């Protein structure tokens, strides 16, 4: 769904950023980084932290100069949190939440991140939070069909209809290095949930896609919360194309469904947008995203042995 149009190459020098740079990360410095313990290597670790902050500043500034930037907004507190993770907990799995409206490019972004990290030999696991929908098979039987259940006023997309406790437990275990088996919500209209159906490994990077990642104590588990923003006209094109090509819907029904999911977004998704750590442009090029990921990898691994 993401375009592969050409984008200016990310090239930037290694000179420190100046205090006058107008960056999205202004105000951050090595003093804001907390360390888990004092040691003789503290100065080296501070230098490493300053180096990462400088490089992230330059990465953001370079992105801002692009014709079609990837990053729309960065929460400055995230960079501090990210640096703390890299420096103090380098072996702990890094949990990433990806949320956004329907047809914003979430799945495509997940796939691109996986391809990029696979190429860098970084172990990664991806899972969908939609598998944590509660079993509604008995409700569907009672009303006669899934569509009749919706017609009765049942709000299928409410956060209350997710098994948030199970999601929290599974993510907690993954973050502790334990493999899990997660449920599988069948998308065949039956509303059936198969427990312990899908094995998931605790890898270096774990990405969870879906709106359930934005709510309650589950949200607090993530080291990085991404929100994928998308222009309405691009969302409409992607949604209708997907409905016709892979979901066997005609355009009229697709437009009706799009109107419904937009109302759901206004109610449950968009209000959480500004709680994210980074807001990304869903219409940015895939090749450019791959290049940004590789640059972030280089920033976080350079001089790491001395930290």
C-alpha positions in Angstrom: 0.0 0.0 0.0 2.9 2.3 0.5 4.4 3.9 -2.6 7.9 3.2 -3.7 8.6 6.6 -5.1 12.1 8.0 -5.0 13.1 10.0 -2.0 16.2 12.0 -1.2 18.9 9.8 0.4 19.5 10.1 4.1 23.0 11.4 4.4 24.2 13.4 7.3 27.6 14.2 8.9 29.0 13.2 12.3 29.5 16.7 13.6 27.5 17.5 16.9 24.3 19.4 16.5 24.4 23.0 17.7 22.2 24.4 20.5 20.6 26.7 17.9 19.3 23.8 15.8 15.5 23.9 15.6 14.8 20.2 16.0 11.9 18.1 17.2 14.2 16.9 20.0 15.3 20.3 21.3 16.1 20.3 25.0 17.4 16.8 25.3 21.0 16.1 26.3 23.0 13.4 28.0 22.0 14.8 31.4 18.5 13.6 30.8 19.6 10.0 30.4 19.3 8.0 33.6 21.7 5.1 34.2 20.8 2.0 36.1 24.1 2.0 38.2 27.2 4.1 38.7 30.4 2.7 37.3 33.8 3.6 36.1 32.4 3.6 32.6 29.8 6.2 33.3 31.6 8.9 31.3 31.8 6.6 28.3 28.1 5.8 28.5 27.3 9.5 28.7 29.4 10.1 25.6 27.5 7.3 23.9 24.1 8.8 25.0 25.2 12.2 23.7 26.2 10.7 20.4 22.9 9.0 19.9 21.0 12.2 20.8 23.0 14.1 18.3 22.5 11.5 15.6 18.7 11.3 16.2 18.5 15.1 15.9 20.2 15.0 12.6 18.0 12.2 11.4 14.9 14.2 12.3 16.2 17.3 10.7 17.1 15.4 7.5 13.6 13.9 7.4 12.0 17.3 7.8 13.7 18.5 4.6 12.2 15.7 2.5 9.5 16.3 0.0 7.4 13.7 1.7 8.7 13.3 5.3 8.2 10.1 7.3 8.0 11.6 10.8 5.2 14.0 11.6 5.7 14.3 15.3 8.1 13.0 18.0 7.4 13.1 21.7 10.8 14.2 23.2 10.4 12.0 26.2 10.5 9.0 23.9 14.1 9.6 22.9 15.2 9.6 26.6 13.2 6.4 27.2 14.7 4.8 24.0 18.3 5.7 25.0 17.7 4.4 28.5 16.6 1.1 27.0 19.5 0.8 24.6 22.1 1.7 27.3 20.6 0.0 30.4 18.6 -2.9 29.0 20.2 -3.8 25.7 19.2 -7.5 25.9 15.6 -6.9 26.9 13.0 -7.4 24.0 12.0 -4.0 22.5 8.2 -3.8 22.2 6.6 -1.7 19.5 2.9 -0.9 19.2 1.6 0.2 15.8 -1.9 1.7 15.7 -3.9 3.9 13.3 -7.0 4.0 11.2 -8.1 1.2 8.9 -6.2 1.4 5.6 -3.5 3.7 6.9 -0.7 1.3 6.0 -0.2 -0.4 9.4 0.3 -4.0 8.1 2.5 -2.8 5.2 4.6 -0.9 7.7 4.9 -3.9 9.9 6.0 -6.0 6.9 8.6 -3.4 5.8 10.1 -3.2 9.3 10.3 -7.0 9.4 12.0 -7.1 6.0 14.5 -4.4 7.0 15.3 -6.0 10.4 15.6 -9.5 8.8 18.1 -8.1 6.4 20.1 -6.7 9.4 19.8 -10.1 11.2 17.8 -8.6 14.0 15.3 -11.2 15.3 11.7 -9.9 15.1 8.2 -11.2 16.0 4.9 -9.6 14.8 1.5 -10.2 16.2 -2.0 -8.8 15.8 -3.9 -7.5 18.8 -7.1 -8.3 16.9 -6.6 -11.9 18.0 -7.5 -10.8 21.5 -11.1 -10.0 20.6 -13.4 -11.8 23.0 -15.3 -14.8 21.8 -18.7 -13.7 20.6 -19.9 -16.9 19.0 -22.8 -17.4 21.3 -24.0 -13.8 20.7 -23.8 -14.4 17.0 -25.8 -17.6 17.3 -28.4 -15.8 19.4 -28.9 -13.0 16.8 -28.6 -15.3 13.8 -25.5 -13.8 12.1 -22.6 -11.4 12.6 -24.4 -8.7 10.5 -27.6 -9.1 12.6 -25.6 -8.7 15.8 -24.1 -5.5 14.5 -27.6 -4.3 13.4 -28.8 -4.8 17.0 -26.4 -2.1 18.1 -23.6 -4.2 19.4 -20.3 -2.2 19.3 -17.9 -4.8 18.1 -14.9 -2.3 18.1 -15.2 -1.2 21.7 -12.0 -1.7 23.7 -14.2 -3.5 26.2 -14.6 -6.3 23.6 -10.8 -7.2 23.8 -9.4 -9.6 26.3 -7.0 -7.0 27.7 -5.9 -9.1 30.7 -4.7 -11.9 28.4 -3.0 -9.4 26.1 -1.2 -7.8 29.1 -0.1 -11.2 30.4 1.2 -12.4 27.1 3.1 -9.2 26.3 4.6 -9.2 29.9 5.9 -12.7 29.4 7.3 -11.9 25.9 9.1 -8.8 27.4 10.6 -11.1 30.0 12.1 -13.4 27.3 9.4 -16.1 27.5 7.7 -17.6 24.4 3.9 -17.7 24.5 1.0 -19.1 22.6 -1.6 -16.5 21.8 -5.3 -16.9 20.9 -6.6 -16.7 17.3 -9.8 -14.8 16.5 -11.4 -16.4 13.4 -12.4 -13.8 10.8 -15.0 -16.1 9.2 -18.0 -14.4 10.8 -18.4 -17.0 13.6 -16.9 -14.9 16.3 -15.0 -17.9 17.6 -11.7 -17.5 19.5 -9.3 -20.5 19.5 -7.2 -20.3 22.7 -3.4 -20.9 22.6 -3.5 -21.3 18.9 -0.5 -19.3 17.6 3.1 -19.7 18.9 5.0 -16.4 19.4 8.7 -16.2 20.2 10.3 -13.6 22.5 12.6 -11.9 20.0 14.8 -8.8 20.1 12.0 -6.8 18.6 8.3 -7.5 19.0 5.7 -5.6 17.1 2.0 -5.6 18.0 -0.5 -4.1 15.5 -4.0 -3.0 16.4 -6.1 -0.5 18.4 -6.0 -2.6 21.6 -2.3 -1.5 22.0 -3.5 2.0 22.8 -5.6 1.2 25.9 -5.1 0.8 29.6 -2.0 -0.8 31.2 -1.3 -2.7 28.0 -0.2 0.7 26.5 2.4 1.2 29.2 4.2 -2.0 28.3 5.5 -0.7 25.0 8.9 0.8 24.5 7.7 2.6 21.4 4.2 3.6 20.4 3.7 4.4 16.7 0.6 6.0 15.2 0.3 5.8 11.5 -1.4 8.9 10.1 -2.9 9.0 6.6 -4.5 11.6 4.3 -8.3 10.9 3.9 -8.1 10.7 0.1 -5.2 8.1 0.2 -7.1 6.1 2.9 -10.2 6.1 0.7 -8.3 4.8 -2.3 -6.5 2.1 -0.3 -9.6 1.0 1.5 -11.8 0.6 -1.6 -9.0 -1.1 -3.6 -8.4 -3.6 -0.8 -12.1 -4.2 -0.4 -12.6 -5.0 -4.1 -9.4 -7.0 -4.7 -9.0 -9.0 -1.6 -12.3 -8.9 0.2 -14.7 -9.4 -2.8 -16.8 -6.3 -2.0 -18.3 -4.0 -4.5 -17.5 -0.3 -4.3 -20.9 0.7 -2.9 -20.6 -1.6 0.1 -16.9 -0.7 0.5 -17.8 3.0 0.8 -20.5 2.2 3.4 -18.1 0.2 5.4 -15.5 3.0 5.1 -18.0 5.5 6.6 -18.5 3.1 9.5 -14.8 2.5 10.2 -14.2 6.3 10.1 -16.9 6.7 12.8 -15.1 4.0 14.8 -11.9 5.9 14.4 -13.3 9.1 15.7 -14.6 7.3 18.7 -11.8 5.0 19.7 -8.6 5.6 17.6 -8.0 9.3 16.8 -8.5 10.4 20.5 -5.4 8.3 21.4 -3.3 9.6 18.5 -1.4 12.2 20.6 -0.5 9.6 23.2 1.9 8.0 20.8 5.6 8.4 20.9 6.0 9.0 17.2 3.4 9.9 14.5 4.4 8.6 11.1 3.2 9.5 7.6 1.4 6.5 6.2 1.9 7.8 2.6 5.7 7.9 2.8 7.7 5.6 0.5 8.7 2.1 1.6 12.2 2.5 0.3 12.7 5.6 2.4 11.3 3.8 5.5 13.8 1.0 5.0 16.6 3.6 4.8 15.5 5.3 8.0 15.4 1.9 9.8 18.9 1.2 8.7 20.1 4.6 9.9 18.5 4.0 13.3 20.2 0.6 13.4 23.5 2.2 12.7 23.0 5.0 15.3 22.1 2.5 18.0 24.9 0.1 17.3 27.8 2.4 16.6 30.3 2.7 19.5 28.0 0.4 21.5 30.9 -1.7 22.7 32.3 1.3 24.6 29.1 2.2 26.3 
